[in-house]
Amino acid sequence: DTSSLIHDFYSTETEDGDPVHLVVDTRLATDSIPIVAYSSTPVSIQNEPLANLFHEIPLELTFAEAESICLRAMQKASESPTSKSISETEQQDKASLLQV
């Protein structure tokens, strides 16, 4: 398993040495894209580092306004790909995107 090697590398690249690992399921097997966050605890035997134990940590996703607009537009397009009418809200969303 390469998880410990990856963790060791990113530990040297972060300021506090404790990276958070995000696992994103891109299989599109469901209507959502599952994202799970993990943190690591070192495991040692007789003061010798052996591995890392990864445990799930709480995750809260937040989006900027432009990202939310894009996600809503993609969701609507996937629900009705043949619809050509654009609602007033969609027009406002598109206008907001152009200003960003």
N, C-alpha and C positions, 0 to 999 in steps of 0.2 A: 504494500500500500504506500502510495507516495504522499499521502496527506501530511505526515510529519515532516517530510522534506520540504514540501511547499510552505508549511507553517514556519519552519525554521528560516527559510529564505525571507518571507515577509516580516518575520519578527525583527530582522536586521534592517528592514526598510521603513518601519513605522517608528514614530517618535517615542511611544511608550512601550514598544516591543510586544504588544498584545493585539495582533490583527484579528478582525472579525471576518469569518469566512461565510460568503453567501453562496448557497446552492440554488440554482435556478433550473427548474424542470422545463426544458424547451421541447418536449415531445409533443405538445399540443394534444394530449390524450383526453383532456377535459376542456371545459369552457373557461378555465382560469389558468394562470401560469403560476404554479406554486413556487414560493421563495422561502427558504429557511435559512436562518442565521445561526452560526456556531462560534463558540469560543473554545479555547483550549486550556487544559490543565496538564502540566508536565507529570509524567509518571517515572519514578526513579526506583531502582533497587540498590540498596547499600550505597546511596549517594551517587549512583551512576545513572545518568539520564537514559531511559529506555525508549520511551515513546511519548505521544501526546494523547490525552483522552479528550475527545471533542464532545461538548454538550450543547444542546439547543438553547438559544437565548431568545427572549422576546424581540419581536421585530415589528416596527410600525413604518408603513410606507407613506410618504408624503410626496405630492407632486406640485410642480409649479403650474401656474394657470395655463401656460401654453401647452404643457404636457397633457393636462386634463382635457383641454379642448381637442387635441389630437386623438386621445384615447376615446373620447365620446364619438368623434367623427368616424373612427375606425369601427367602433362597435355598431353604430347605426348602419354603416355601409355593409357590414357582415350580416346584419339582420334583414336588410332589404336591398340587395345589390342592384336591383333593377329600378328602384325608385329614383326619379329624376327631379322631384320637387324639393326645394330647399326651404326649410322653415325660417322664420325670422331669427330664431335663436341660433340656428346654424350659420346664417349670414353674419350675425354679430360675432360669432366665434371665429369665423374666417377673417373678418375684418380685424379682430383683435390679434390674430396670428400674424397678419401682414404688418402690424405695427410693432411686433416684437423683434 
